């Protein structure tokens, strides 16, 4: 599998608005520079150049690299790619006939923040913009709730914690 299989092209979309439903978390100065097929985004601070990963399943960000050059170097590291691109998951989805078309990304049917499981049967293809919009809105509402609280009549799963990336498909 190549990096092209593990990422999605989003050149046809406006980078400035793609993550607007995540602005509450990432702020106004971060733009997506790379989208993983598994639904996450590498985002870059327009001032410092630092790069973070937006983990959609957990509704969190984490630092990845200080620059684009450092990220490019990391992309040659097999362990890094394994940790951040859900290689096994993408491979299993493709083997099961879920092949992304242009403008699509893999997305949870029932998001983990709402109690969805990290299993193949809970993943489908979605429009890239819809994926980031809905997941950002859900994360904003759920992460502001106390454990066991309700959101629009939906009770948050108290155990809706993200699994480590290497266990994503189990």
Contact map, one row per residue, 1 for C-alpha under 8 A:
11101100000000000000000000000000000000000000000000000000000000000000000000000000000000000010000000000000000000000000000000000000000000000000000000000000000000000000000000
11111100000000000000000000000000000000000000000000000000000000000000000000000000000000000000000000000000000000000000000000000000000000000000000000000000000000000000000000
11111110000000000000000000000000000000000000000000000000000000000000000000000000000000000000000000000000000000000000000000000000000000000000000000000000000000000000000000
01111111000000000000000000000000000000000000000000000000000000000000000000000000000000000000000000000000000000000000000000000000000000000000000000000000000000000000000000
11111111000000000000000000000000000010000000000000000000000000000000000000000000000000000000000000000000000000000000000000000000000000000000000000000000000000000000000000
11111111000000000000000000000000000111000000000000000000000000000000000000000000000011100100000000000000000000000000000000000000000000000000000000000000000000000000000000
00111111100000000000000000000000011111000000000000000000000000000000000000000000000010000000000000000000000000000000000000000000000000000000000000000000000000000000000000
00011111110000000000000000000000011110000000000000000000000000000000000000000000000000000000000000000111100000000000000000000000000000000000000000000000000000000000000000
00000011111100000000000000000000001000000000000000000000000000000000000000000000000000000000000000000110000000000000000000000000000000000000000000000000000000000000000000
00000001111110000000000000000000001000000000000000000000000000000000000000000000000000000000000000000010000000000000000000000001000000000000000000000000000000000000000000
00000000111111000000000000000000000000000000000000000000000000000000000000000000000000000000000000000000000000000000000000000000000000000000000000000000000000000000000000
00000000111111000000000000000000000000000000000000000000000000000000000000000000000000000000000000000000000000000000000000000000000000000000000000000000000000000000000000
00000000011111100100000000000000000000000000000000000000000000000000000000000000000000000000000000000000000000000000000000000000000000000000000000000000000000000000000000
00000000001111111100000000000000000000000000000000000000000000000000000000000000000000000000000000000000000000000000000000000000000000000000000000000000000000000000000000
00000000000011111110000000000011000000000000000000000000000000000000000000000000000000000000000000000000000000000000000000000000000000000000000000000000000000000000000000
00000000000001111111000000000010000000000000000000000000000000000000000000000000000000000000000000000000000000000000000000000000000000000000000000000000000000000000000000
00000000000001111111000000000000000000000000000000000000000000000000000000000000000000000000000000000000000000000000000000000000000000000000000000000000000000000000000000
00000000000011111111100000000001000000000000000000000000000000000000000000000000000000000000000000000000000000000000000000000000100110000000000000000000000000000000000000
00000000000000111111111000000011000000000000000000000000000000000000000000000000000000000000000000000000000000000000000000000000000110010000000000000000000000000000000000
00000000000000011111111000000000000000000000000000000000000000000000000000000000000000000000000000000000000000000000000000000000000010000000000000000000000000000000000000
00000000000000000111111100000000000000000000000000000000000000000000000000000000000000000000000000000000000000000000000000000000000111011000000000000000000000000000000000
00000000000000000011111111100000000000000000000000000000000000000000000000000000000000000000000000000000000000000000000000000000000110011001000000000000000000000000000000
00000000000000000011111111110000000000000000000000000000000000000000000000000000000000000000000000000000000000000000000000000000000000000000000000000000000000000000000000
00000000000000000000111111100000000000000000000000000000000000000000000000000000000000000000000000000000000000000000000000000000000000000001000000000000000000000000000000
00000000000000000000011111100000000000000000000000000000000110000000000000000000000000000000000000000000000000000000000000000000000000000000000000000000000000000000000000
00000000000000000000011111111100000000000000000000000000000010000000000000000000000000000000000000000000000000000000000000000000000000000000000000000000000000000000000000
00000000000000000000011111111100000000000000000000000000000000000000000000000000000000000000000000000000000000000000000000000000000000000000000000000000000000000000000000
00000000000000000000001001111100000000000000000000000000000000000000000000000000000000000000000000000000000000000000000000000000000000000000000000000000000000000000000000
00000000000000000000000001111110000000000000111000000000000000000000000000000000000000000000000000000000000000000000000000000000000000000000000000000000000000000000000000
00000000000000000000000001111111000000000011110000000000000000000000000000000000000000000000000000000000000000000000000000000000000000000000000000000000000000000000000000
00000000000000110010000000001111100000000011110000000000000000000000000000000000000000000000000000000000000000000000000000000000000000000000000000000000000000000000000000
00000000000000100110000000000111111000001111000000000000000000000000000000000000000000000000000000000000000000000000000000000000000000000000000000000000000000000000000000
00000000000000000000000000000011111000001111000000000000000000000000000000000000000000000000000000000000000000000000000000000000000000000000000000000000000000000000000000
00000011000000000000000000000001111100001110000000000000000000000000000000000000000000000000000000000000000000000000000000000000000000000000000000000000000000000000000000
00000011110000000000000000000001111110111100000000000000000000000000000000000000000000000000000000000000000000000000000000000000000000000000000000000000000000000000000000
00000111000000000000000000000000011111111100000000000000000000000000000000000000000010000000000000000000100000000000000000000000000000000000000000000000000000000000000000
00001111000000000000000000000000001111110000000000000000000000000000000000000000000010000100000000000000110000000000000000000000000000000000000000000000000000000000000000
00000110000000000000000000000000000111110000000000000000000000000000000000000000000011001100000000000000111000000000000000000000000000000000000000000000000000000000000000
00000000000000000000000000000000001111111000000000000001000000000000000000000000000000000000000000000000111000000000000000000000001000000000000000000000000000000000000000
00000000000000000000000000000000001111111100000000001111000000000000000000000000000000000000000000000000000000000000000000000000000000000000000000000000000000000000000000
00000000000000000000000000000001111100111110000000001111000000000000000000000000000000000000000000000000000000000000000000000000000000000000000000000000000000000000000000
00000000000000000000000000000001111100011111000000111100000000000000000000000000000000000000000000000000000000000000000000000000000000000000000000000000000000000000000000
00000000000000000000000000000111110000001111100000111100000000000000000000000000000000000000000000000000000000000000000000000000000000000000000000000000000000000000000000
00000000000000000000000000000111100000000111110011110000000000000000000000000000000000000000000000000000000000000000000000000000000000000000000000000000000000000000000000
00000000000000000000000000001110000000000011111111100000000000000000000000000000000000000000000000000000000000000000000000000000000000000000000000000000000000000000000000
00000000000000000000000000001110000000000001111110000000000000000000000000000000000000000000000000000000000000000000000000000000000000000000000000000000000000000000000000
00000000000000000000000000001000000000000000111110000000000000000000000000000000000000000000000000000000000000000000000000000000000000000000000000000000000000000000000000
00000000000000000000000000000000000000000000111111000000000000000000000000000000000000000000000000000000000000000000000000000000000000000000000000000000000000000000000000
00000000000000000000000000000000000000000001111111100000000000000111000000000000000000000000000000000000000000000000000000000000000000000000000000000000000000000000000000
00000000000000000000000000000000000000000001100111110000000000111111000000000000000000000000000000000000000000000000000000000000000000000000000000000000000000000000000000
00000000000000000000000000000000000000000111100011111000000000111111001000000000000000000000000000000000000000000000000000000000000000000000000000000000000000000000000000
00000000000000000000000000000000000000000111000001111100000011111000000000000000000000000000000000000000000000000000000000000000000000000000000000000000000000000000000000
00000000000000000000000000000000000000011110000000111110000011110000000000000000000000000000000000000000000000000000000000000000000000000000000000000000000000000000000000
00000000000000000000000000000000000000011110000000011111001111000000000000000000000000000000000000000000000000000000000000000000000000000000000000000000000000000000000000
00000000000000000000000000000000000000011000000000001111111110000000000000000000000000000000000000000000000000000000000000000000000000000000000000000000000000000000000000
00000000000000000000000000000000000000111000000000000111111100000000000000000000000000000000000000000000000000000000000000000000000100110000000000000000000000000000000000
00000000000000000000000000000000000000000000000000000011111000000000000000000000000000000000000000000000000000111000000000000000000000000000000000000000000000000100000000
00000000000000000000000000000000000000000000000000000011111100000000000000000000000000000000000000000000000000011000000000000000000000000010000000000000000000001100000000
00000000000000000000000000000000000000000000000000000111111110000000000000000000000000000000000000000000000000001000000000000000000000010011001000000000000000000000000000
00000000000000000000000010000000000000000000000000000111011111000000000000000000000000000000000000000000000000000000000000000000000000000000000000000000000000000000000000
00000000000000000000000011000000000000000000000000011110001111100000000000000000000000000000000000000000000000000000000000000000000000000000000000000000000000000000000000
00000000000000000000000000000000000000000000000000011100000111110000000000000000000000000000000000000000000000000000000000000000000000000000000000000000000000000000000000
00000000000000000000000000000000000000000000000001111000000011111000000000000000000000000000000000000000000000000000000000000000000000000000000000000000000000000000000000
00000000000000000000000000000000000000000000000001111000000001111100001000000000000000000000000000000000000000000000000000000000000000000000000000000000000000000000000000
00000000000000000000000000000000000000000000000001110000000000111111011000000000000000000000000000000000000000000000000000000000000000000000000000000000000000000000000000
00000000000000000000000000000000000000000000000011100000000000011111011000000000000000000000000000000000000000000000000000000000000000000000000000000000000000000000000000
00000000000000000000000000000000000000000000000011100000000000001111111000000000000000000000000000000000000000000000000000000000000000000000000000000000000000000000000000
00000000000000000000000000000000000000000000000011100000000000001111111100000000000000000000000000000000000000000000000000000000000000000000000000000000000000000000000000
00000000000000000000000000000000000000000000000000000000000000000011111110000000000000000000000000000000000000000000000000000000000000000000000000000000000000000000000000
00000000000000000000000000000000000000000000000000000000000000001111111111000000000000000000000000000000000000000000000000000000000000000000000000000000000000000000000000
00000000000000000000000000000000000000000000000000100000000000011111111111100000000000000000000000000000000000000000000000000000000000000000000000000000000000000000000000
00000000000000000000000000000000000000000000000000000000000000000001111111110000000000000000000000000000000000000000000000000000000000000000000000000000000000000000000000
00000000000000000000000000000000000000000000000000000000000000000000111111111000000000000000000000000000000000000000000000000000000000000000000000000000000000000000000000
00000000000000000000000000000000000000000000000000000000000000000000011111111001100000000000000000000000000000000000000000000000000000000000000000000000000000000000000000
00000000000000000000000000000000000000000000000000000000000000000000001111111101100000000000000000000000000000000000000000000000000000000000000000000000000000000000000000
00000000000000000000000000000000000000000000000000000000000000000000000111111100100000000000000000000000000000000000000000000000000000000000000000000000000000000000000000
00000000000000000000000000000000000000000000000000000000000000000000000011111111100000000000000000000000000000000000000000000000000000000000000000000000000000000000000000
00000000000000000000000000000000000000000000000000000000000000000000000000111111110000000000000000000000000000000000000000000000000000000000000000000000000000000000000000
00000000000000000000000000000000000000000000000000000000000000000000000000001111111000000000000000000000000000000000000000000000000000000000000000000000000000000000000000
00000000000000000000000000000000000000000000000000000000000000000000000001101111111100000000000000000000000000000000000000000000000000000000000000000000000000000000000000
00000000000000000000000000000000000000000000000000000000000000000000000001111111111111100000000000000000000000000000000000000000000000000000000000000000000000000000000000
00000000000000000000000000000000000000000000000000000000000000000000000000000111111111100000000000000000000000000000000000000000000000000000000000000000000000000000010000
00000000000000000000000000000000000000000000000000000000000000000000000000000011111111000000000000000000000000000000000000000000000000000000000000000000000000000000110000
00000000000000000000000000000000000000000000000000000000000000000000000000000001111111000000000000000000000000000000000000000000000000000000000000000000000000000000100000
00000110000000000000000000000000000111000000000000000000000000000000000000000000111111100000000000000000000000000000000000000000000000000000000000000000000000000000000000
00000100000000000000000000000000000001000000000000000000000000000000000000000000111111111100000000000000000000000000000000000000000000000000000000000000000000000000110110
00000100000000000000000000000000000000000000000000000000000000000000000000000000110011111110000000000000000000000000000000000000000000000000000000000000000000000000000000
00000000000000000000000000000000000000000000000000000000000000000000000000000000000001111111000000000000000000000000000000000000000000000000000000000000000000000000000010
00000000000000000000000000000000000001000000000000000000000000000000000000000000000001111111100000000000000000000000000100000000000000000000000000000000000000000000000110
00000100000000000000000000000000000011000000000000000000000000000000000000000000000001111111110000000000000000000000000000000000000000000000000000000000000000000000000000
10000000000000000000000000000000000000000000000000000000000000000000000000000000000000111111111000000000000000000000000000000000000000000000000000000000000000000000000000
00000000000000000000000000000000000000000000000000000000000000000000000000000000000000011111111100000000000000000000000100000000000000000000000000000000000000000000000000
00000000000000000000000000000000000000000000000000000000000000000000000000000000000000001111111111100000000000000000000100000000000000000000000000000000000000000000000000
00000000000000000000000000000000000000000000000000000000000000000000000000000000000000000111111111100000000000000000000000000000000000000000000000000000000000000000000000
00000000000000000000000000000000000000000000000000000000000000000000000000000000000000000011111111000000000000000000000000000000000000000000000000000000000000000000000000
00000000000000000000000000000000000000000000000000000000000000000000000000000000000000000001111111000000000000000000000000000000000000000000000000000000000000000000000000
00000000000000000000000000000000000000000000000000000000000000000000000000000000000000000000111111100000000000000000000000000000000000000000000000000000000000000000000000
00000000000000000000000000000000000000000000000000000000000000000000000000000000000000000000111111110000000000000000000000011000000000000000000000000000000000000000000000
00000000000000000000000000000000000000000000000000000000000000000000000000000000000000000000110011111000000000000000000000000000000000000000000000000000000000000000000000
00000000000000000000000000000000000000000000000000000000000000000000000000000000000000000000000001111101110000000000000000001000000000000000000000000000000000000000000000
00000000000000000000000000000000000000000000000000000000000000000000000000000000000000000000000000111111000000000000000000000000000000000000000000000000000000000000000000
00000001100000000000000000000000000000000000000000000000000000000000000000000000000000000000000000011111000000000000000000000000000000000000000000000000000000000000000000
00000001110000000000000000000000000000000000000000000000000000000000000000000000000000000000000000001111100000000000000000000011000000000000000000000000000000000000000000
00000001000000000000000000000000000000000000000000000000000000000000000000000000000000000000000000011111110000000000000000001111000000000000000000000000000000000000000000
00000001000000000000000000000000000111100000000000000000000000000000000000000000000000000000000000010011111000000000000000001111001000000000000000000000000000000000000000
00000000000000000000000000000000000011100000000000000000000000000000000000000000000000000000000000010001111100000000000000111100000000000000000000000000000000000000000000
00000000000000000000000000000000000001100000000000000000000000000000000000000000000000000000000000000000111110000000000000111100001000000000000000000000000000000000000000
00000000000000000000000000000000000000000000000000000000000000000000000000000000000000000000000000000000011111110001000001110000000000000000000000000000000000000000000000
00000000000000000000000000000000000000000000000000000000000000000000000000000000000000000000000000000000001111100001000001110000000000000000000000000000000000000000000000
00000000000000000000000000000000000000000000000000000000000000000000000000000000000000000000000000000000000111110111100001000000000000000000000000000000000000000000000000
00000000000000000000000000000000000000000000000000000000100000000000000000000000000000000000000000000000000111111111100000000000000000100000000000000000000000000000000000
00000000000000000000000000000000000000000000000000000000110000000000000000000000000000000000000000000000000101111111110000000000000000000000000000000000000000011100000000
00000000000000000000000000000000000000000000000000000000111000000000000000000000000000000000000000000000000000111111000000000000000000000110010000000000000110011100000000
00000000000000000000000000000000000000000000000000000000000000000000000000000000000000000000000000000000000001111111000000000000000000000000010000000000001110010000000000
00000000000000000000000000000000000000000000000000000000000000000000000000000000000000000000000000000000000001111111100000000000000000000000000000000000000111110000000000
00000000000000000000000000000000000000000000000000000000000000000000000000000000000000000000000000000000000111111111110001000000000000000000000000000000000000010000000000
00000000000000000000000000000000000000000000000000000000000000000000000000000000000000000000000000000000000001110011111001000000000000000000000000000000000000000000000000
00000000000000000000000000000000000000000000000000000000000000000000000000000000000000000000000000000000000000010001111101000000000000000000000000000000000000000010000111
00000000000000000000000000000000000000000000000000000000000000000000000000000000000000000000000000000000000000000000111111100000000000000000000000000000000000000000000111
00000000000000000000000000000000000000000000000000000000000000000000000000000000000000001001100000000000000000000000011111100000000000000000000000000000000000000000000010
00000000000000000000000000000000000000000000000000000000000000000000000000000000000000000000000000000000000000000000001111110000000000000000000000000000000000000000000000
00000000000000000000000000000000000000000000000000000000000000000000000000000000000000000000000000000000000111000001111111110000000000000000000000000000000000000000000000
00000000000000000000000000000000000000000000000000000000000000000000000000000000000000000000000000000000011110000000001111111000000000000000000000000000000000000000000000
00000000000000000000000000000000000000000000000000000000000000000000000000000000000000000000000001000000011110000000000011111100000000000000000000000000000000000000000000
00000000000000000000000000000000000000000000000000000000000000000000000000000000000000000000000001010001111000000000000000111110000000000000000000000000000000000000000000
00000000000000000000000000000000000000000000000000000000000000000000000000000000000000000000000000000001111000000000000000011111011000000000000000000000000000000000000000
00000000000000000000000000000000000000000000000000000000000000000000000000000000000000000000000000000011100000000000000000001111111000000000000000000000000000000000000000
00000000010000000000000000000000000000000000000000000000000000000000000000000000000000000000000000000011100000000000000000000111111100000000000000000000000000000000000000
00000000000000000100000000000000000000000000000000000000000000000000000000000000000000000000000000000000000000000000000000000011111110000000000000000000000000000000000000
00000000000000000000000000000000000000000000000000000000000000000000000000000000000000000000000000000000000000000000000000000111111111000000000000000000000000000000000000
00000000000000000000000000000000000000100000000000000000000000000000000000000000000000000000000000000000101000000000000000000111111111100000000000000000000000000000000000
00000000000000000110110000000000000000000000000000000001000000000000000000000000000000000000000000000000000000000000000000000001111111110000000000000000000000000000000000
00000000000000000111110000000000000000000000000000000000000000000000000000000000000000000000000000000000000000000000000000000000111111111000000000000000000000000000000000
00000000000000000000100000000000000000000000000000000000000000000000000000000000000000000000000000000000000000000000000000000000011111111100000000000000000000000000000000
00000000000000000000000000000000000000000000000000000001000000000000000000000000000000000000000000000000000000100000000000000000001111111110000000000000000000000000000000
00000000000000000010110000000000000000000000000000000001001000000000000000000000000000000000000000000000000000000000000000000000000111111111000000000000000000000000000000
00000000000000000000110000000000000000000000000000000000000000000000000000000000000000000000000000000000000000000000000000000000000011111111100000000000000000000000000000
00000000000000000000000000000000000000000000000000000000000000000000000000000000000000000000000000000000000000001000000000000000000001111111110000000000000000000000000000
00000000000000000000000000000000000000000000000000000000011000000000000000000000000000000000000000000000000000001000000000000000000000111111111000000000000000000000000000
00000000000000000000010100000000000000000000000000000000001000000000000000000000000000000000000000000000000000000000000000000000000000011111111100000000000000000000000000
00000000000000000000000000000000000000000000000000000000000000000000000000000000000000000000000000000000000000000000000000000000000000001111111110000010000000000000000000
00000000000000000000000000000000000000000000000000000000000000000000000000000000000000000000000000000000000000001100000000000000000000000111111110000010000100000000000000
00000000000000000000000000000000000000000000000000000000001000000000000000000000000000000000000000000000000000000000000000000000000000000011111111000000000000000000000000
00000000000000000000000000000000000000000000000000000000000000000000000000000000000000000000000000000000000000000000000000000000000000000001111111000000000000000000000000
00000000000000000000000000000000000000000000000000000000000000000000000000000000000000000000000000000000000000000000000000000000000000000000111111111110000000000000000000
00000000000000000000000000000000000000000000000000000000000000000000000000000000000000000000000000000000000000000000000000000000000000000000001111111000000000000000000000
00000000000000000000000000000000000000000000000000000000000000000000000000000000000000000000000000000000000000000000000000000000000000000000000011111000000111000000000000
00000000000000000000000000000000000000000000000000000000000000000000000000000000000000000000000000000000000000000000000000000000000000000000000011111100001111000000000000
00000000000000000000000000000000000000000000000000000000000000000000000000000000000000000000000000000000000000000000000000000000000000000000000011111110001100000000000000
00000000000000000000000000000000000000000000000000000000000000000000000000000000000000000000000000000000000000000000000000000000000000000000000010011111111100000000000000
00000000000000000000000000000000000000000000000000000000000000000000000000000000000000000000000000000000000000000000000000000000000000000000110010001111111100000000000000
00000000000000000000000000000000000000000000000000000000000000000000000000000000000000000000000000000000000000000000000000000000000000000000000000000111110000000000000000
00000000000000000000000000000000000000000000000000000000000000000000000000000000000000000000000000000000000000000000000000000000000000000000000000000111111000000000000000
00000000000000000000000000000000000000000000000000000000000000000000000000000000000000000000000000000000000000000000000000000000000000000000000000000111111100000000000000
00000000000000000000000000000000000000000000000000000000000000000000000000000000000000000000000000000000000000000100000000000000000000000000000000011110111110000000000000
00000000000000000000000000000000000000000000000000000000000000000000000000000000000000000000000000000000000000001110000000000000000000000000010000111110011111010000000000
00000000000000000000000000000000000000000000000000000000000000000000000000000000000000000000000000000000000000001110000000000000000000000000000000110000001111110000000000
00000000000000000000000000000000000000000000000000000000000000000000000000000000000000000000000000000000000000000010000000000000000000000000000000110000000111110000000000
00000000000000000000000000000000000000000000000000000000000000000000000000000000000000000000000000000000000000000010000000000000000000000000000000000000000011111000000000
00000000000000000000000000000000000000000000000000000000000000000000000000000000000000000000000000000000000000011111000000000000000000000000000000000000000111111100000000
00000000000000000000000000000000000000000000000000000000010000000000000000000000000000000000000000000000000000011000000000000000000000000000000000000000000000111110000000
00000000000000000000000000000000000000000000000000000000110000000000000000000000000000000000000000000000000000011000000000000000000000000000000000000000000000011111000000
00000000000000000000000000000000000000000000000000000000000000000000000000000000000000000000000000000000000000000000010000000000000000000000000000000000000000001111101100
00000000000000000000000000000000000000000000000000000000000000000000000000000000000000000000000000000000000000000000000000000000000000000000000000000000000000000111111100
00000000000000000000000000000000000000000000000000000000000000000000000000000000001101000000000000000000000000000000000000000000000000000000000000000000000000000011111100
00000000000000000000000000000000000000000000000000000000000000000000000000000000011001000000000000000000000000000000000000000000000000000000000000000000000000000001111110
00000000000000000000000000000000000000000000000000000000000000000000000000000000000000000000000000000000000000000000000000000000000000000000000000000000000000000011111111
00000000000000000000000000000000000000000000000000000000000000000000000000000000000001001000000000000000000000000000011000000000000000000000000000000000000000000011111111
00000000000000000000000000000000000000000000000000000000000000000000000000000000000001011000000000000000000000000000011100000000000000000000000000000000000000000000011111
00000000000000000000000000000000000000000000000000000000000000000000000000000000000000000000000000000000000000000000011000000000000000000000000000000000000000000000001111
